[in-house]
Amino acid sequence: MTGHFEALPLTIAAAAAAYSASVLLTHRSILTEKIARRGRHILHEYTVDPLDLVQAGQLMTRAPATLPGSMSVADALTFFRERGAYRSYPVVDDEGRLLGLVSRMDALRWQSGDVPNATLAETLSDISQPVAYPDSPSGVVADLIIESGIGRIPIVEPATRRVVGIVSRQDLLQARRAHRAAETQRSGYIGATAPAAPPVR
C-alpha cells in the first residue's frame, strides 16, 4: 500500500508473530475478545446450526401413520399392545386434520386406571400440542422436542392443519450426521494426503 517493498518482509513477520501470540495467549478470537471482556463469555466461535439450514419438509416422513379420532380408547389400547410400531401417533379427523397426539404412555396410563368410554377425539386435547410447518427450520422442531419432551412433532399445513408429515429425534440426528459427514469429507479434500501404501505380504 505504501510502495515500500523493503518493509514487506518485516510486515509479514510482524503479522505472523501477532497472530501466533493471539492464538497462544488468548482463548478466544480477536472477534469475540472484546465481547468477553464485557462479561459475555463466548465459548465457541460464530457458527451456523446445520439444522437451521434445513426445513422440516425436507426431513419429515411424509404421509405418516395416523389414528382416526373416531377410534375408541379401548381399541387404541389394543392397537398399542399388538401393532404399535412407534411411541406416538397423530390423531386426525375425517379430513386428515390434527386433533392431538396419542402415545404409548397415554395407553399405559389408561390401562392402569379406568379405561375411558370415549373416542380418542373426545379424550385428547390439542391445546398444548406442538406442531411445525413444512417451511419451519429444523432447529425450531428440535427446540420443540426439547421443550415439550415429545419425541415426534407433527408437520401440518398452515391453513388446514392437515397432517402432511412427522419429524422425530432420529430424523434430526440423521440430518446432523449427514452434515458432519459432509464437513469431514470436505476437510479431507482440503488437507488431502496420499493414501498409505498397502502392506507387502
N, C-alpha and C positions, 0 to 999 in steps of 0.2 A: 504493500500500500504506500509506503514512503519512498520506494525506489532505492533504498539502501540494502542492496543484496548481501553486503558483507555482514549485516546483522542477522540474516536468516538462520544460520546455524545456532547462534545464541538464542534466538527467539524460539526455535524448535526445542532446544534443550530446556529452556525455562518452562515452556508449556508442558513438556513431558514430566519435569520434576514437580510442577504444581499438581498435575493430575495424579501422579504417584503418591504425593503427600496426602491429597484428599481421600484417596482410596484407602491408604493405610491408617490414617489418623481419625477418620470420621466413619460413623456407622450408617450415615445417610448420604444421599447425593446432594450436590450443591443446590438442586431444585427444591429439596424439602428441608434443608438445614435451617433456613430462616423460620419456617413454619414450626419446626420442632423447638427452636429457641423461644418461641412464644407460648410454649406449653402444650402444643398439639403434636403429640408424638406420632409419627407415621412409621409403621414398622415395615411397610412394603413400598416398593416403587409404584408409580401410577400404572395400573394395568386395566384392561378391559375384561370383564367377566365374559367368558365364551358363551354362557347361557343367555346373555343379553343380546347376542348377535343372531340367535336362532329363535324363530317364532314357534309358539305352541303347535300351530298347524303343521309344522314340519316334523315334529317329534311324535305327535299323538298317534295312537292306534285308532284307525278310522272304523266307523260302524262297530263300536264295541258291544259286547254282550250286555243286555239290559233286562230288567224285570218289569213286568207290567204293573201299574198301580192297582189294577183290579185283583191281583194275586192276594190270597188271604195270608195272614201271618202264619197259620199252620202249614200251608203249602210252602211258604218261604223257609220255614224250619226244615221241612223235608228236603227242599232243594239244596240247602247248605250241607245237610248231612250226606246226601247221596251224589250230588252232581256239581256242587260249587267248586269251581277251579280257582277262583280269585277270592281275596279277602273282602271285597266290597263290590257292589253293583249299583249303577244308576237305576233309579226307578222312574219310569216315564208314563205319560198318559197315552191315550189312543193316537195322538198326533206326534208322539215322539218327544214331547216337551218334558223337561226335567221337573220331577216332583221332589226328589230328595235322593239320598244315598243310603242303602241298607248294607250293613256289614256283618261279618261273622260274629263280631262282638255283640251286635244287636240280637242276633239269633241266640247266642248263649244267654243273654240277659232274659230274653223271652222264655227260653227253655227252663231256666232256673226258677221262674215265677209262674204266674198265671198267664197262659197264652191269650193275648187279646183276641176277642171275637170280632175282628175287623180286617179290612184290607190294608195293604201297605200304604195306599194313598191316604187313608184315614188315620194311619198310625204315625207316619213320618211327617216331619216339618222341614221345609226348605229355607226357613228364616235365616239360619246361620250356615247354610250350605255354601262353601266357597266354590266358585266357578271361574273359569277363564274363557277367553275367546280365541279363535284361530290366529288372530294377529297379536295376541299378547306375547311379550317377551318370555322366554322360558325361565328367565331369572325370577319373574313375578310368580310363575307357577311354583318354583322352588320355595319362594318365600311363603306362599300359601300352605304348602305341605309342612313346612317347619312350624308356622304359627298355629295351624289347626290340628296337627298331628294326624291328619288323614293322608294315607299313602297314595291315593288315586284322586285326581282332580278332573271332573267332567269338563269337557270343552263344548260350549254351546254357541249357537248362532245368536248374535246380539239382539236381533229384532224378535225372534220367535222363541228363543230358549230351547230350541230343538237340540238334542244331544248329537253331535257330529263326531266326537272322538273322546278319548280319555288319555291323560298323561300320568304315568306312575313314576315312582322313585327310580325304578330300573331304567326307564326311558331317559331320565335326566342324567343318570350315571353313564349310560352308553354315549350320550352326547358329549359329556365331559371327557370320556375316554377317547372318543374319536378325535376331539380337539387336541388332546395330549399326544396322541399318536401322530397327528399331522405336524405338530410342533417338533416332536422328536425326529421325524423324518426330515423336516426342513433343516434342523440343526445338524443332522448327519450330512446333508449335502453341503452346508456351509463349511463345516470342518471335516470334510471327507478325507479319509486316509486310504491308502491302498490296502485291499484285503489281505489278510495274512495268508501265507502260502500253506497249502495243506501239508500235514506231516508226511515225511517219507517213511514208507513201510518197508 
